[in-house]
Amino acid sequence: MKAVGIDLGTTFSALAVLNDYGNPEIVPNREGERITPSVVLFDADNQVTVGAIAKNTAVSDPENVVEFIKRQMGNPDFVFSHSGKEFRPEDISAMIIKKLKADAETLLGAELPSAVITVPAYFDDARRQATMNAGRIAGFNVLGIVNEPTAAALAYGMSNPDVRQRILVYDLGGGTFDVTLMEVAGGKVRVLATDGDHQLGGKDFDDKIIMYCNDEFKREHGIDLLDDLEALQDLRQRAESAKKTLSSRDSAKITISAQGARLTVEIARKQFEEMTADLLVRSEMLLDAVMGAAKLGWADVDQVLLVGGMTRMPAVMEMIRRVTGKEPTLSVNPDEAIALGAAIYAGIILAGRGDPEVVLSEAGRRLRDTVIEDVTSHSYGVLLVDSKTGSDINEIMIAKNSPIPASRTATYYVHEDGQSSVELVVLQGEDRNPANCNEIGRVVLPLGGSKPRNYPIDVTYEYDANMIMHATIKDPQTGAQKSLQITQQGRLTNAEVEEKRETMQEVEVV
């Protein structure tokens, strides 16, 4: 079985496989591109187009185009409607994955039944599960998910297998940001600490240019481009192009046309850096947070690895040099490293199962001994009542940056006399105040009659290798127990995923 890795990105996605020599390589799409725009176009005849054509059509047909869907993963309120049908983030992401899968199968002349899919390290439980569901809907058996910085470190570590080093991965992509510190040595990757922001990425840098140009156009012509969907889509593409130009040139010009009016706006690199300085500060703060969590200084870091297209911005590299005192490592392609690492991770899983196609090569056989030790990106707690104040509190069960897999059992006690049931509420977040945390599920356990105050109840949390939470509440005296039934609004059941998978088989994606 081919080891397949997919980087499901906000703006671009890519697919990689392990070749016959056990080395990862990108599989181009049918258009010959090594990365595919994560843009979906719904045609009038119900055909779905993914990639460059869809992106180019966004200007002339913006109402039928979906972009940046990764930012909506796990969002129960997002629905895209077309031709009387409703599509959730998992559905649209599945179309992107299906495009990658079909193109790769055509080029390789073989079926690709299984894959590993990457996610930002800071994705929460809902977003991770939504990503796995998208892969299943697209027709894959999802072997697992892997954090993007971990995948990038695998891609880098494969080329330097015998060197023990601490690597900081700074991953600023099209829509998300992660920073992860890890140790890589002799076939072992151990994550020390991770943090991130799933609402920080290249799109936010584009938005700064868009808002500046819109203000200039409004000042000159009295027209608000934000009210004109076609003009806004055109400006977005021009802003993205200008942003890329400013990585290699001192200035860029953007020509805007709308409602018969026209304006050319020139933006200098220094001006762009000033208008986006707050975004870099946000990433810098997370750099400091990760180093603090790991209790290490910059002298303890050997390499700083840049991943994601936004790291090509000169100001990013200058900030990294200033903060870390180190020259960033540029030995991996920032657009491809994550997909390559995902293919390696898929190879690790398959090699562990003794898959003959993977262990055929020497490089593939080495993967059997590769060990990945990741950490939790969030804390997980249980909702309790403070016996002294009577107020609700979040009691941490599994702390942020705990090694994965993680598990813990704790005994709590019934708060009042006469209780005939107890409810377990699972929270995600570090704050002591439950109002500042996310509820990811709850379950009620009947106690078989009235119980006195301080009656014991056991709670077990397990955070698995795919970074998904499981929880169980148990009456230790009777043995009665219940496992967590996910109640997050919008979470798909296995039956719903299978139904969508069958429906997706009938959707023509090109």
GULODREN-646912 format. One line per 4 residues: number of its first residue (from 1); their letters; for each residue x, y, z of C-alpha. Coordinates in Angstrom, 1 decimal, decimal comma. Example, Ala and Ser with C-alpha at 12.3 -4.5 7.8 and 13.67 -1.06 7.14 Angstrom:
# residues 2
1	as	12,3 -4,5 7,8  13,7 -1,1 7,1
This chain:
# residues 510
1	mkav	0,0 0,0 0,0  1,3 3,5 -0,9  2,0 5,7 2,1  0,1 8,9 1,3
5	gidl	0,3 12,2 3,1  -2,0 15,2 2,6  -1,4 18,8 3,6  -4,9 20,2 3,7
9	gttf	-4,1 23,9 3,7  -6,1 27,1 4,0  -5,0 28,5 0,6  -3,1 25,6 -0,9
13	sala	-3,1 21,8 -0,5  -0,7 19,1 -1,6  -0,4 15,3 -1,7  2,8 13,3 -1,3
17	vlnd	3,7 9,6 -1,3  6,7 7,5 -0,4  8,4 6,3 -3,6  9,9 2,9 -4,2
21	ygnp	13,1 4,0 -2,4  11,2 5,0 0,7  11,6 8,7 0,1  8,7 11,2 0,1
25	eivp	7,8 13,0 -3,1  5,1 15,4 -4,1  2,6 14,1 -6,6  1,5 17,0 -9,0
29	nreg	-2,1 17,5 -9,9  -3,4 16,9 -13,4  -2,6 20,5 -14,3  1,0 19,7 -13,5
33	erit	1,1 21,9 -10,3  2,8 20,7 -7,2  0,4 22,5 -4,9  -3,4 23,0 -5,5
37	psvv	-5,4 26,1 -4,5  -7,8 25,1 -1,8  -10,7 26,8 -3,7  -13,9 25,1 -4,7
41	lfda	-16,2 26,2 -7,6  -19,8 25,0 -7,8  -20,9 25,1 -11,5  -24,4 25,5 -12,7
45	dnqv	-24,6 21,9 -13,9  -23,6 20,7 -10,4  -20,0 19,9 -11,4  -17,4 20,8 -8,8
49	tvga	-14,1 22,3 -9,8  -11,2 22,5 -7,4  -7,9 24,4 -7,9  -6,5 27,1 -10,1
53	iakn	-9,6 27,3 -12,3  -11,9 27,8 -9,3  -9,6 30,4 -7,9  -9,5 32,4 -11,2
57	tavs	-13,3 32,2 -11,4  -13,7 33,7 -8,0  -13,6 37,2 -9,5  -16,4 36,6 -12,1
61	dpen	-18,5 34,2 -10,1  -17,8 34,9 -6,4  -21,2 33,6 -5,1  -20,4 30,1 -6,3
65	vvef	-16,9 29,9 -5,0  -15,7 28,8 -1,5  -12,3 29,8 -0,2  -10,5 29,5 3,2
69	ikrq	-12,8 26,7 4,3  -10,1 25,4 6,7  -10,9 28,3 8,9  -14,5 27,0 9,2
73	mgnp	-13,6 23,4 10,2  -15,4 22,5 13,3  -17,8 25,4 13,0  -21,3 24,1 13,4
77	dfvf	-22,8 27,4 12,1  -21,1 27,4 8,7  -23,2 26,2 5,7  -22,7 26,9 2,0
81	shsg	-25,9 26,6 0,0  -26,0 25,8 -3,8  -28,8 24,5 -6,0  -30,9 23,7 -3,0
85	kefr	-28,2 21,7 -1,3  -26,3 22,6 1,9  -22,6 21,9 2,3  -20,7 21,9 5,6
89	pedi	-17,0 22,5 6,0  -16,3 18,8 6,0  -18,1 18,4 2,6  -16,2 21,2 0,9
93	sami	-12,8 20,0 2,4  -13,7 16,5 1,2  -14,0 17,9 -2,4  -10,5 19,3 -2,2
97	ikkl	-9,1 16,0 -0,9  -11,0 14,1 -3,5  -9,4 16,2 -6,2  -5,9 15,5 -4,8
101	kada	-6,7 11,7 -4,5  -8,2 11,4 -8,0  -5,3 13,3 -9,7  -2,7 11,3 -7,8
105	etll	-4,3 7,9 -8,7  -4,4 8,9 -12,3  -0,8 9,9 -12,4  0,5 6,9 -10,4
109	gael	-1,9 4,4 -12,1  -2,8 2,9 -8,7  -5,5 3,2 -6,1  -4,6 5,2 -3,0
113	psav	-7,0 3,8 -0,3  -5,4 5,3 2,8  -3,8 8,6 3,9  -2,5 10,7 6,8
117	itvp	-3,9 14,2 6,9  -2,2 17,1 8,6  -3,8 19,7 10,9  -2,5 22,8 12,7
121	ayfd	-1,0 21,9 16,1  -3,4 24,3 17,7  -6,5 22,7 16,2  -9,0 21,6 18,9
125	darr	-10,9 18,4 19,2  -13,8 19,5 16,9  -11,5 20,7 14,1  -9,4 17,6 14,3
129	qatm	-12,5 15,3 14,1  -13,9 17,4 11,2  -10,6 17,0 9,3  -10,7 13,2 9,8
133	nagr	-14,3 13,1 8,7  -13,5 15,1 5,5  -10,8 12,6 4,6  -13,3 9,7 5,1
137	iagf	-16,0 11,5 3,1  -13,5 11,9 0,3  -13,0 8,1 0,1  -9,9 7,6 2,2
141	nvlg	-9,3 5,3 5,1  -7,7 7,9 7,3  -4,7 6,3 9,0  -4,3 9,2 11,3
145	ivne	-3,8 12,9 11,6  -0,5 14,6 12,4  0,3 18,1 13,5  1,8 20,2 10,7
149	ptaa	4,9 21,3 12,6  5,6 17,6 13,5  5,2 16,7 9,8  7,6 19,5 8,8
153	alay	10,2 18,3 11,3  9,9 14,7 9,9  10,6 16,0 6,4  13,7 17,9 7,7
157	gmsn	14,8 15,1 10,0  14,8 12,5 7,3  17,6 14,4 5,5  19,5 14,7 8,8
161	pdvr	18,8 11,4 10,6  21,9 11,1 12,6  22,1 14,6 14,1  20,5 15,2 17,5
165	qril	19,1 18,7 17,7  16,4 20,8 19,1  14,3 22,3 16,3  11,8 25,2 16,6
169	vydl	9,2 25,0 13,7  7,7 28,4 12,9  4,7 27,6 10,7  2,9 30,6 9,2
173	gggt	0,6 29,4 6,5  -2,3 30,8 4,5  -4,8 30,8 7,4  -3,2 29,4 10,5
177	fdvt	-0,1 29,7 12,7  1,7 27,2 14,8  5,0 27,3 16,7  6,4 24,0 18,0
181	lmev	9,7 23,1 19,8  10,9 19,5 19,4  13,9 17,3 19,7  14,8 15,2 16,7
185	aggk	17,5 12,5 16,8  18,1 9,0 15,4  14,5 8,2 14,3  12,8 9,9 17,3
189	vrvl	10,8 13,1 17,3  9,8 14,4 20,7  7,6 17,5 20,9  8,5 19,6 23,9
193	atdg	5,9 22,4 23,6  3,5 23,8 21,1  1,1 26,8 20,7  -0,6 28,6 17,9
197	dhql	-3,5 30,7 16,5  -5,9 29,2 14,1  -7,0 32,7 13,0  -3,6 34,0 12,0
201	ggkd	-2,1 33,5 8,5  -1,5 34,9 5,1  -5,2 35,8 4,6  -4,8 38,3 7,4
205	fddk	-1,9 40,0 5,7  -3,9 40,1 2,5  -6,8 41,7 4,4  -4,5 44,6 5,6
209	iimy	-3,7 45,4 1,9  -7,4 45,1 1,0  -8,5 47,5 3,7  -5,8 50,0 2,8
213	cnde	-6,7 49,9 -0,9  -10,4 50,1 -0,1  -9,9 53,2 2,0  -7,9 54,8 -0,8
217	fkre	-10,5 53,9 -3,4  -13,3 55,2 -1,2  -11,5 58,4 -0,5  -10,9 59,0 -4,2
221	hgid	-14,2 57,8 -5,7  -16,7 57,4 -2,8  -17,2 53,7 -3,6  -16,9 51,0 -0,9
225	lldd	-15,4 47,9 -2,6  -16,6 45,8 0,4  -20,1 46,2 -0,9  -19,2 44,9 -4,4
229	leal	-18,5 41,1 -4,2  -16,9 40,8 -7,6  -14,7 43,9 -7,1  -13,7 42,6 -3,7
233	qdlr	-12,7 39,2 -5,1  -10,6 40,9 -7,8  -8,9 43,1 -5,1  -8,2 40,0 -3,0
237	qrae	-6,4 38,3 -5,8  -4,4 41,5 -6,6  -3,6 42,0 -2,9  -2,3 38,4 -2,6
241	sakk	-0,1 39,0 -5,8  1,2 42,3 -4,4  2,0 40,7 -1,1  4,2 38,1 -2,9
245	tlss	5,8 40,8 -5,0  6,8 42,7 -1,8  8,8 39,7 -0,7  11,3 40,3 -3,5
249	rdsa	10,8 43,9 -4,5  10,6 47,2 -2,6  7,2 48,2 -3,9  4,1 46,9 -5,7
253	kiti	1,3 48,5 -7,6  -2,4 47,5 -7,4  -4,8 48,7 -10,1  -8,4 48,7 -8,9
257	saqg	-11,5 49,0 -11,2  -15,1 49,1 -10,0  -18,3 50,7 -11,2  -16,5 52,6 -14,0
261	arlt	-13,9 54,1 -11,6  -10,2 53,2 -11,6  -7,3 53,8 -9,3  -3,7 52,6 -9,0
265	veia	-2,3 52,2 -5,5  1,4 51,8 -4,8  2,5 50,1 -1,6  6,1 50,1 -0,4
269	rkqf	7,5 47,1 1,4  8,2 49,2 4,5  4,6 50,5 4,5  3,3 46,9 4,2
273	eemt	5,5 45,9 7,1  4,2 48,7 9,3  0,5 47,8 8,5  1,1 44,2 9,4
277	adll	3,4 44,7 12,4  0,6 43,7 14,8  0,3 40,3 13,1  3,9 39,6 13,6
281	vrse	3,7 40,6 17,2  1,0 38,0 17,8  3,3 35,3 16,4  6,2 36,6 18,4
285	mlld	4,2 36,4 21,7  3,5 32,7 20,9  7,2 32,1 20,3  7,9 33,4 23,8
289	avmg	5,0 31,3 25,2  6,4 28,1 23,7  9,9 28,7 25,0  8,5 29,5 28,5
293	aakl	6,4 26,3 28,5  9,5 24,2 27,5  11,6 26,1 30,2  14,4 26,6 27,6
297	gwad	16,3 29,5 26,3  17,3 30,3 22,7  20,8 29,0 23,3  19,2 25,6 23,7
301	vdqv	17,7 25,7 20,2  19,8 24,4 17,3  17,7 25,1 14,3  14,7 27,3 13,4
305	llvg	12,7 25,8 10,6  10,4 28,0 8,6  7,2 26,5 7,1  4,3 28,1 5,2
309	gmtr	4,3 30,5 2,4  4,2 33,6 4,6  7,6 32,9 6,0  9,0 34,2 2,7
313	mpav	8,2 37,7 3,9  11,5 39,4 4,7  10,0 40,9 7,9  9,3 37,4 9,2
317	memi	12,9 36,3 8,7  14,1 39,5 10,3  11,9 39,0 13,3  13,1 35,4 13,7
321	rrvt	16,7 36,5 13,6  16,1 39,3 16,1  14,2 37,1 18,6  16,1 33,9 18,3
325	gkep	19,6 35,1 17,4  19,7 32,4 14,8  19,7 32,2 11,0  16,5 30,4 9,9
329	tlsv	17,0 27,0 8,2  15,9 27,2 4,5  16,7 23,6 3,5  13,0 22,6 3,1
333	npde	10,4 23,9 0,7  8,0 25,8 3,0  5,1 24,9 0,6  5,8 21,2 0,4
337	aial	7,5 20,2 3,7  4,2 19,4 5,5  2,8 17,1 2,8  6,2 15,3 2,6
341	gaai	6,3 14,8 6,3  2,7 13,5 6,3  3,8 10,9 3,8  6,6 9,9 6,1
345	yagi	4,2 9,6 9,0  1,9 7,4 6,9  5,0 5,3 6,1  5,7 5,0 9,9
349	ilag	2,2 3,7 10,5  2,3 1,3 7,6  5,8 0,1 8,4  4,7 -0,6 12,0
353	rgdp	2,0 -2,9 10,5  4,6 -4,6 8,3  3,1 -3,3 5,0  5,2 -5,1 2,3
357	evvl	5,3 -2,1 -0,1  6,7 0,2 2,6  9,3 -2,1 4,1  10,5 -3,2 0,7
361	seag	13,1 -0,4 0,7  15,8 0,3 3,3  14,5 3,7 4,0  11,0 2,2 4,5
365	rrlr	12,4 -0,4 6,9  14,0 2,4 9,0  10,6 3,9 9,5  9,6 0,9 11,7
369	dtvi	11,9 2,2 14,3  10,8 5,9 14,1  9,1 7,1 17,2  6,9 10,2 17,4
373	edvt	6,1 11,7 20,8  3,7 14,6 20,5  1,9 16,8 23,1  -1,5 18,1 23,7
377	shsy	-2,1 21,6 22,4  -4,9 22,4 24,9  -5,8 21,5 28,5  -8,8 19,3 29,2
381	gvll	-10,8 19,7 32,4  -13,9 18,6 34,2  -16,7 21,0 35,4  -16,9 21,0 39,2
385	vdsk	-18,6 22,9 41,9  -16,2 24,6 44,4  -17,3 23,3 47,8  -16,2 26,6 49,5
389	tgsd	-17,8 29,2 47,1  -20,4 27,1 45,3  -19,2 28,5 42,0  -18,4 26,4 38,9
393	inei	-14,7 25,8 38,2  -12,7 24,0 35,5  -10,5 21,4 37,1  -7,7 20,4 34,7
397	miak	-7,4 16,7 34,1  -4,9 16,7 31,2  -2,7 19,7 31,1  -1,6 21,5 27,9
401	nspi	1,7 20,2 26,5  1,2 16,7 28,1  2,9 13,9 26,2  0,5 11,9 23,9
405	pasr	-1,2 9,5 24,4  -2,3 10,8 27,8  -4,7 9,4 30,4  -5,8 10,2 33,9
409	taty	-8,4 8,9 36,3  -9,5 11,0 39,3  -12,2 10,5 42,0  -14,7 13,3 42,6
413	yvhe	-17,6 13,4 45,0  -21,4 14,1 44,8  -22,0 17,7 45,8  -25,4 17,4 47,5
417	dgqs	-27,4 14,9 49,4  -30,2 13,1 47,5  -28,6 13,1 44,0  -29,8 10,3 41,8
421	svel	-27,5 11,1 38,8  -24,3 13,0 38,0  -23,4 14,8 34,8  -19,9 14,9 33,4
425	vvlq	-19,1 18,0 31,4  -15,8 18,0 29,5  -14,1 21,3 29,0  -11,2 22,4 26,8
429	gedr	-9,1 25,3 27,9  -6,6 26,5 30,5  -8,8 29,0 32,3  -10,1 28,2 35,8
433	npan	-13,4 29,9 34,8  -15,5 27,6 32,7  -17,1 30,5 30,9  -13,7 31,0 29,2
437	cnei	-13,4 27,4 28,0  -15,0 25,3 25,3  -17,4 22,6 26,2  -16,7 19,5 24,0
441	grvv	-19,2 17,1 25,5  -21,3 15,9 28,4  -22,9 12,7 29,6  -25,3 11,8 32,5
445	lplg	-24,7 8,8 34,7  -27,8 7,5 36,7  -26,8 6,4 40,2  -29,6 3,9 40,7
449	gskp	-31,2 5,8 43,5  -30,6 8,7 45,9  -27,0 9,1 47,0  -25,5 11,0 49,9
453	rnyp	-23,2 14,0 49,7  -19,5 12,9 49,1  -20,5 9,7 47,3  -17,5 8,9 45,1
457	idvt	-17,5 9,1 41,3  -14,5 8,1 39,0  -13,7 10,2 35,9  -11,3 9,0 33,3
461	yeyd	-9,9 11,1 30,4  -7,9 9,6 27,5  -6,3 11,6 24,8  -5,4 9,2 21,9
465	anmi	-2,6 9,2 19,3  -4,9 11,0 16,8  -5,3 13,8 19,5  -9,0 13,1 20,1
469	mhat	-10,5 13,2 23,6  -12,4 10,3 25,2  -14,0 10,4 28,6  -15,7 8,0 31,0
473	ikdp	-17,7 8,5 34,2  -18,0 5,5 36,5  -19,8 4,6 39,8  -17,0 2,6 41,5
477	qtga	-19,4 1,0 43,9  -21,7 -0,5 41,4  -19,5 -0,6 38,3  -22,0 1,4 36,2
481	qksl	-20,4 3,7 33,7  -21,0 5,8 30,6  -18,6 7,0 28,0  -18,7 10,5 26,7
485	qitq	-21,2 11,0 23,9  -20,1 14,0 21,9  -22,8 16,7 22,1  -21,0 19,5 20,4
489	qgrl	-23,4 21,1 18,0  -22,8 20,1 14,4  -20,6 17,0 15,1  -21,2 14,3 12,5
493	tnae	-22,0 10,8 13,6  -20,3 7,8 11,9  -23,5 7,0 10,1  -23,7 10,6 8,8
497	veek	-20,1 10,4 7,6  -20,8 7,1 5,8  -23,8 8,6 4,1  -21,8 11,6 3,0
501	retm	-19,1 9,3 1,7  -21,6 7,5 -0,5  -23,0 10,8 -1,8  -19,5 12,2 -2,5
505	qeve	-18,8 9,2 -4,8  -21,5 10,5 -7,1  -20,1 14,1 -7,1  -17,9 14,9 -10,2
509	vv	-14,8 16,8 -9,0  -12,3 18,1 -11,5
